[in-house]
Amino acid sequence: MNYILFEEFITLQALLKDLGIIQSGGAIKGFLSQELVLFNGEKETRRGKKIRVGDTITLPNKGITIQIIAPSADELSNHQDEKAEKERVAKLVKSMNKNLKKSKMPQNSPKPAVRFPGT
């Protein structure tokens, strides 16, 4: 299978999670202790191993070979557009939440005193 890498690198843990081979980041230690993972033909046990374009990850017991490839110009353009849209939406939501928080509190009212249990 091919994996298109849009960044400079991806860690082994993130790659396996992104592909659904492991369920969570916490599962990687157990996975690496039970499964043989080959990085460019060499045994790999580091969850943070940086994987770049041109590298190959093989899971022989599962019959999976992952080839890391570079995106095409169109794929890269689409990825950058999607990333920019996500950032725009996140900024908009943050602004809306900030305005909502301000509107709930009357401007001239004093803030309520902090109360501690038992006082």
Helices and strands as residue ranges (DSSP letters): E 2-4, E 10-11, H 12-18, G 25-27, H 28-34, E 38-39, E 42-43, E 50-51, E 56-59, E 64-69, H 73-104
